[in-house]
Amino acid sequence: MSVYVVCKYGTGDRPMEAISDRLIITEGEARERGYAELNLRWKVKSIYDFTIPFPDGGHVLRPGLFVRVTCPDLGLLAEDLYIAKITISGDKNGVMMRLVCESYQDWEEGGQATS
């Protein structure tokens, strides 16, 4: 049985080398290896934590997706951020969504990782 690891962050315009390892035999192991390889290349540049009213279509937001955020108060103008965590809460004033998002350093900024 073969397990293929496809790693894609961002726009996917910077493909990585194929990952091949006899020790990868389950999907969980493949995901862990993929995350490890990506983390060697991508470094977190900034973390943003903000709360917004639950938006129309908010049910489709989930950790692991990228969203385009514009928030002048945070210095963000159409910035693509990775959703790291979502918390939904509500009270008498309505339903709120707390997003913890990350922006990543480009490979060119941080240089290629070596292993």
C-alpha positions in Angstrom: 0.0 0.0 0.0 1.3 3.5 -0.9 0.5 6.7 0.9 1.1 9.9 -1.0 1.7 13.1 1.0 0.5 16.3 -0.8 1.5 19.5 1.0 -0.2 22.7 0.1 -0.1 26.0 2.0 -1.1 29.3 0.5 -1.6 29.5 -3.3 0.3 26.3 -4.0 2.6 28.0 -6.4 5.8 26.7 -4.7 5.7 22.9 -4.9 7.9 20.9 -2.6 9.8 17.8 -3.3 8.0 14.5 -3.1 8.0 12.8 0.3 8.9 9.1 0.2 9.5 7.0 3.3 8.9 3.4 4.1 7.9 4.3 7.6 4.8 6.2 6.4 2.1 3.6 6.2 -1.0 5.4 7.6 -2.8 8.7 6.7 -2.0 10.1 10.2 1.7 9.4 9.8 1.6 11.0 6.3 -0.1 14.2 7.7 2.4 14.5 10.5 5.3 14.1 8.1 3.7 16.7 5.8 3.3 19.2 8.6 6.9 18.6 9.7 8.2 19.3 6.2 6.1 22.4 5.8 7.1 23.7 9.2 10.7 23.5 8.1 9.9 25.9 5.3 7.2 28.2 6.6 7.8 30.3 9.7 5.0 32.2 11.5 5.5 35.9 11.0 2.6 37.3 13.0 -0.4 36.0 15.0 -3.7 37.9 15.0 -6.4 37.3 17.6 -9.7 39.1 16.9 -13.4 38.7 17.6 -16.1 39.5 15.0 -19.9 39.1 14.9 -20.7 35.7 13.4 -20.7 36.5 9.6 -23.0 35.2 6.9 -21.5 31.9 5.8 -19.4 31.8 9.0 -20.3 28.1 9.2 -17.8 27.3 6.4 -14.9 28.8 8.3 -12.7 26.2 10.0 -9.2 25.8 11.2 -6.8 25.0 8.3 -8.3 27.4 5.8 -6.9 30.6 4.5 -9.1 33.8 4.7 -8.5 37.2 3.2 -8.7 39.8 6.0 -8.9 43.6 5.8 -8.7 45.3 9.2 -7.0 48.7 9.2 -6.9 48.7 13.0 -4.6 45.7 12.8 -2.7 47.0 9.8 -4.1 44.3 7.5 -5.1 45.2 3.9 -6.4 42.1 2.0 -3.9 39.9 3.9 -4.3 36.1 3.4 -4.2 34.6 6.9 -4.3 31.0 8.0 -7.0 30.1 10.5 -5.3 28.4 13.4 -8.2 28.4 15.9 -11.9 29.3 16.0 -14.1 29.8 19.1 -17.8 30.6 18.8 -19.7 32.1 21.7 -22.9 33.9 22.2 -24.9 36.0 24.7 -27.9 38.2 24.7 -26.1 40.5 22.2 -25.6 37.8 19.5 -23.2 35.2 18.3 -19.5 36.1 18.1 -16.6 34.3 16.4 -13.1 34.6 17.8 -10.4 33.9 15.2 -6.8 33.2 15.9 -5.0 33.6 12.5 -1.4 33.4 11.4 0.6 35.0 8.6 3.7 33.2 7.4 7.1 34.3 6.3 7.6 33.7 2.5 10.3 31.1 1.7 12.3 33.8 0.0 12.3 35.9 3.2 13.4 33.1 5.5 15.5 31.2 3.1 15.3 27.5 2.4 15.4 25.2 5.3 18.2 22.6 5.5 18.0 19.3 7.1 
